[in-house]
Amino acid sequence: MAEENLSEDQLLELIDKDRLPKHVAIIMDGNGRWAELRGLPRIAGHREGIRSVQELVETSMELGIQTLTIYAFSLENWARPAEEIGELMSLLKIYLKKELPTLMKHGIRFRTIGRAHLLPESVRMQIAETEAATRENNRMTLVIALSYGGRSEIVDAVRKVVVERDRTGLSAESIDEKTFSGFLDTAGLADPDLMIRTSGESRISNFLLWQLAYTELYFTKTLWPDFRRRNFLQALLDYQRRERRFGLVLEPSPTQRKVGQG
């Protein structure tokens, strides 16, 4: 039976819980188009998109996925109309305030990545409050990329390296990939195993450029507000069908060897 005809419970039964990605990153694309197709203002698509975020956070928690990173607002998004930006910032504050009890109840740690100093002060204050309240939670980490760009993150990391060199005498020879990763916004987090992008675009749009080096990419035409638990389970099943090699040549299984000898 084709997966699209299966129920959510049937899809869930197919998932191997021992082979789930530890870290899933998502580019939430298509909110505006979802609204336009329905003759609604763009902000309506963003509001509906929050429902998808809530559903995927809940599903990730249930499955035991350790980290969920969502691309909510890029540096390039600052070029959008001021009215839309204001509405998005208001939605963000409302979401964080409303969801804090849920984050605490389920042991979810909240953190952000990106140039937060560019955000309105009221948003920064709400972010700081949420991060502080959830700091000791350890069941799952929810990361929201705000005022974020992959290239700017790398530039900012290089600046931190230079400052550290001047402060401690850090030598060029001592800097390797692991060391450099510690200067990125995502320091302390494992790189994503799976990156999902909705709405039909097949690019990563300046998202986690360093961290996605060996990440499995999944693109779907589904617009973000329509991407719910069922779609997420399908993406996870697709991920589990892939063979992750990380540049290595894997030894064939005993079954594969026997077939080759036939």
N, C-alpha and C positions, 0 to 999 in steps of 0.2 A: 504493500500500500504506500502511495506517495506521501511524503511527510506533510505536504500541505493539506492532506485530508485527515491527518491525525488530530486527535484532541490534545489539549495541553498536558493532560495526565499521561497520555500515550507517549508524547514527545519526552516528557520527564523520565519515563521508564527507560527510554533509549539512551539517556545520558549516563556516561560512566563517571561517577562522582570522584573517582581516583585520578581522572585525567582532565579535570577542569582547569582553565587558566587561572593563575593566581591573581593576575592583574588584567583588567579589561579597561581599555580607553575608548571613548566614544566621541565622535564629531557629530553633534546634534544639528543636522542640517534639514531645512525644509519647513520651518515654522511659518515663514512669511508666505511661501507658496501654498501651504495648506490653507491659510486664511483667505488668500486671494481666490483660490478655487471655489470657496464658499461665499464669496462676496463680503467677507468680513475684514475689519481692520487688522493690520499685521499683529498688533498686540494680542489679538485673540488667539493667534497661532502660538505665541509664546506662552500664554496662559495654559493652553491645552498641552503644550510641550512639557510643562511642569508635571502633569499627570504621568507622562511617560517616565520622567526622572524618578518620581516616587515609586512607580511600579518596578522599575529596574533595580533601584536600591533595595527594595524589599525582596525581589527575586535573588539578587546577588547574595544578600544576607542569608536567605534560606538555603542556598546551595553551598555556601561556605567560601565564596570568592573573597579574597582578602582585601583587594583594592579595586575601586571603581573610580576612574578619572573621566570627567566630562568637560568638553570644551564649550564653555558657556558664552564667553565674550572675548574676542580677539583684539589685538591692538588696532587692526584694520577697521574693526567695528566702530571705532571712535569717529569715523568719517560718516556714519549714518546721521539722519536728521536728529537734531537735539531733542525733539519731542519723543521720538522712539527710544533714544538712549535713556531719557528720564523715566519713561515707563518701564524699561528693562531694569533699571536700578531699583525702582520702587518694588517691582516684582521680586527681585532678589532679596531685598530686606524683609518683605512679607514672608517669603519662603523660609528664610533662615530662622526668623522668629517663630513661625508656626511649627517648623520641623524639629526644633531643638528638643522638645520633650520626647519625640520619637527617637532621635539620635541617642539620647541618654538612656531611654528604656532598652534599646537594643545594643548598646555598647558600641556605637559607631563613632569613630573619631573623624572630625571634620578639619580639613586644611585647604588652603588655596595656593595656587602658583600663578605667577605673573607679576606685572608691575603694579602692585596694589596701591602705590602712592598716587596713581593717577585717578583712582576711584573717588567718588564724593566722600566727604568726611563721615557722613551718617552711615554709609555703606561700610566703610573701614571699621567704624565702631561696632557695627553689628557682626562683622566678620571676626573681629578680635574677641568679642564676647562669646561667640559660638566656638571658636577655636580653643579658648581658655576653658570653657565648660566641658568640652569633650576630650581634652588632652589626655586623660588617663584611660579613655575607652580603648579597648584592644580587640574587639571582635571583628571589626572591619574598618577600613579607612575610605572615606568619601572625599575625593579631591575635585575641586572645581577650578578650572583654568579661567581666570578673569584678567582682562587687560593683558592677555598673554600672546606671545609670539615665540616660536621656536628659535629663530635667529637671535632675537633680542635676549632670550634666556642664555644662549651661548656667549653672547657679547658680555652680558652681565657677569657670567661665571668667570670669564677671562679677567674682567676688572677686579673681581674678588681675589683671583690668583695673584695679580700684581700687588694688591694691597697686602696680601698675606706674605708675599716675598719681601716687601719693604718692612713689614712688621717683624717677621721671624727669620728672614734670610732663606726662605724656601728656595731650594735649588731647582733648576730646570730638569736635571737628571732624575729628581725624585718624583716628578709628575708623570703618572701613567693614567690609563683610562679610569681606573678605580678612584684615583685621587681626584681627577677632574670631575667625575660624577658627583663627588661630595660638595662641589661648589655650585651645582645646578639647583634649581628650585625644587626638584624632586629628590634631593638628597635623603637617603634613608629608605627610599621606596625601590622595590624591584622594578625592572623595566617591564612594560606591558607585554603580555603573551599574545593578546588579541586586540586589534583595533577595528572598531566598527564605524563605518560612515553611512549615514542615511541620505536619501533624496536622489540617488543616482549619479552623483559626482564621484569620479574615481581618482582622487588625489588627496594628499594629506594636509594641504593648505597651511603650511608653517606650524604644524602641531607636533610637539615632542620630537623634533628632528634628530636629536642625539639618541633618545630612548627607543625609537622605533626601528633601530638598525636590524634586528632579527625578529620583529613582531609579525605575526600572521595578520594579513589585511582582509577585511570582509566588507564588501560594498553591496548595498541594497538600494533599490529604487523607492522603497517605502519612505514616505515623509516622516520626519521625527515624531510629530504628534500621533501618528498611527503606529509607531514602533513600540509594541507592548511586550508583555511577558512571552507570548507565543513566538513572536519574531526573534526575541532574545534567545529562546531555547533553540530555535532553528540555527541561529548563528553559532551557538555553542556546539551543536551537533556537527556543523560544517567544520569547525575548528578541530574537533576530535577525529575527523577523517583524515586530517593532514599529518604528514610525517615531518617532524621538526628536526632538522639536521644541524643547524648552526654552522654550516660550512664543512661538516664532517661527512665522511663516507661511512655509513652504518653497516655493520655486519649483517648479512642475511639471517633470517630466523631459521631454525632447524627445518621447518616446513618448506621454506623457500629453497633451502639447499637440496632437499629431497626432490622437489619439483624440477630443479635444474639438472639433476642427475638422471632424470627419467629418459 
